[in-house]
Amino acid sequence: MKNAILKYAACSIIILFGWKIHAEQPQGRQMKVEPAGNYEPISCAVTCTPYQSNVWVDVTFSNTTSVVVGMWERNLLKEASLTWSAFEVFLNGKEVEYIGKEVKRPAPGPSEFYKMKPGEVCKARLDLSQHYDLSKAGSYQVRYFSVNVPEGGGKMFFIKSPVASFVKKL
């Protein structure tokens, strides 16, 4: 419920800035937010691998442009631990709540940006089960989703992956 309220608040703010919103339903109810013009300089892919009681998620970010893109390091999952709900996770079509650490912080400063070169690929791996309750058996869908505000106030854009699925058996 808390995630739904936070996403509603974020969507309200985005709408105020002239962005458009529309519904997407790969399985269950889910919101997809896109900036007008679909400016997406960073592509993102996610794979999930259940292993014993853990579920490992591998995320690949690629700069698809011919210019350097300033990326908030948090969005590239470069921090030692996840401190925000970076994934949309569903179990049998119902949202799984983020149970990880949440850190409120001010707008990022210059030291919190990574300059991603044209064509560069960055990878991250984390244990998704440390941040979401994945203890139940069933069919899971996972998608990475974040908003990037480039260094120096450039054009904001979304980073989102296609939905990745896995089945967890007990």
C-alpha positions in Angstrom: 0.0 0.0 0.0 2.8 2.4 0.9 4.5 1.8 -2.5 1.2 2.6 -4.3 0.9 5.9 -2.3 4.5 6.8 -3.2 4.0 6.0 -6.9 0.7 8.0 -6.9 2.5 11.0 -5.4 5.4 10.6 -8.0 2.9 10.3 -10.8 1.1 13.5 -9.6 4.3 15.4 -9.6 5.3 14.2 -13.0 1.9 15.1 -14.5 2.3 18.7 -13.1 5.5 18.9 -15.2 3.6 18.1 -18.5 4.4 14.4 -18.7 1.9 11.9 -19.9 0.7 8.7 -18.1 -1.1 5.6 -19.4 -1.9 2.2 -18.0 0.0 -1.0 -18.9 -1.2 -4.4 -17.7 1.3 -7.2 -18.5 -0.3 -9.2 -15.7 -2.3 -7.5 -13.0 -2.6 -3.8 -12.5 0.5 -1.7 -13.1 1.2 1.9 -14.1 3.7 2.9 -16.8 4.9 6.5 -16.9 6.7 7.9 -19.9 8.0 11.4 -20.6 6.4 13.1 -23.6 8.6 12.3 -26.6 9.9 9.0 -25.2 13.5 10.3 -24.6 15.2 7.1 -23.3 19.0 7.4 -23.7 19.6 4.4 -21.4 18.3 1.0 -22.2 17.8 -1.5 -19.3 17.5 -5.3 -19.2 16.7 -7.5 -16.2 17.1 -11.2 -15.6 16.1 -13.1 -12.5 17.7 -16.3 -11.2 16.1 -18.1 -8.2 18.8 -20.0 -6.2 17.9 -21.8 -3.0 15.9 -19.3 -0.9 17.3 -16.3 -2.8 16.4 -14.6 -6.1 19.3 -12.9 -7.8 18.6 -10.1 -10.3 21.1 -9.0 -12.9 20.5 -5.6 -14.4 22.3 -4.2 -17.5 22.2 -0.5 -18.4 23.4 0.6 -21.8 24.0 4.1 -23.1 22.3 4.0 -26.5 23.4 7.5 -27.5 26.4 9.0 -29.1 27.0 11.4 -26.2 28.0 11.1 -22.5 24.9 10.8 -20.3 25.1 11.9 -16.6 23.6 9.2 -14.5 22.7 9.3 -10.8 24.8 6.5 -9.4 21.8 5.3 -7.3 19.9 4.6 -10.5 22.8 2.4 -11.8 22.6 0.4 -8.5 26.2 1.3 -7.7 25.5 1.6 -4.0 26.4 -1.2 -1.7 22.7 -1.7 -0.7 19.4 -0.9 -2.3 17.9 2.1 -0.5 14.7 2.6 -2.5 12.1 0.6 -4.4 13.9 0.3 -7.7 11.8 -2.6 -9.0 8.1 -3.3 -9.6 7.5 -6.9 -8.4 4.3 -8.8 -8.9 3.3 -12.3 -7.6 0.5 -13.9 -9.6 -0.5 -10.4 -10.8 -0.5 -8.8 -7.3 2.1 -6.2 -6.3 4.8 -7.4 -3.8 5.6 -4.7 -1.3 9.2 -3.4 -1.0 10.5 -4.3 2.5 14.0 -3.0 2.1 15.7 0.0 3.5 14.4 3.4 2.5 16.6 6.5 2.6 15.2 9.9 2.0 17.8 12.2 0.5 18.1 15.7 -1.1 18.6 16.1 -4.8 21.8 14.5 -5.9 25.0 16.5 -5.8 27.9 16.5 -8.4 29.7 13.7 -6.6 26.7 11.4 -6.9 26.8 11.3 -10.8 28.5 8.8 -13.1 29.3 10.0 -16.6 28.2 7.1 -18.9 30.1 7.1 -22.2 28.4 6.5 -25.5 27.8 2.7 -26.0 29.0 2.0 -22.4 27.4 -0.9 -20.5 27.1 -1.0 -16.7 26.0 -4.1 -14.8 24.7 -4.7 -11.3 23.7 -7.8 -9.4 21.7 -8.0 -6.1 19.7 -10.3 -4.1 16.1 -9.2 -4.7 14.8 -11.4 -1.8 16.6 -9.1 0.6 14.4 -6.2 -0.5 11.0 -7.8 -1.4 9.1 -10.6 0.2 9.7 -13.4 -2.2 8.9 -16.2 0.2 5.7 -17.4 -1.5 5.6 -19.9 -4.4 4.2 -18.7 -7.7 4.8 -16.8 -10.9 6.7 -13.5 -10.4 7.2 -10.6 -12.7 9.9 -8.0 -12.1 10.7 -4.7 -13.8 13.3 -2.1 -13.1 11.9 1.5 -13.1 13.5 4.8 -12.1 13.6 8.5 -13.0 17.0 10.0 -13.8 17.7 13.7 -13.3 20.9 14.4 -15.2 23.7 16.5 -13.6 23.3 20.2 -14.2 19.5 19.9 -14.6 19.4 18.4 -18.1 16.4 16.6 -19.5 14.8 14.1 -17.1 14.2 10.6 -18.4 12.9 7.2 -17.3 15.0 4.1 -17.2 12.8 1.0 -17.4 13.3 -2.6 -18.3 11.0 -5.0 -20.0 9.2 -7.4 -17.5 11.3 -10.4 -16.5 9.5 -13.5 -15.1 10.4 -16.4 -13.0 8.6 -19.2 -11.1 9.4 -19.9 -7.5 8.6 -23.3 -6.1 8.8 -24.2 -2.4 
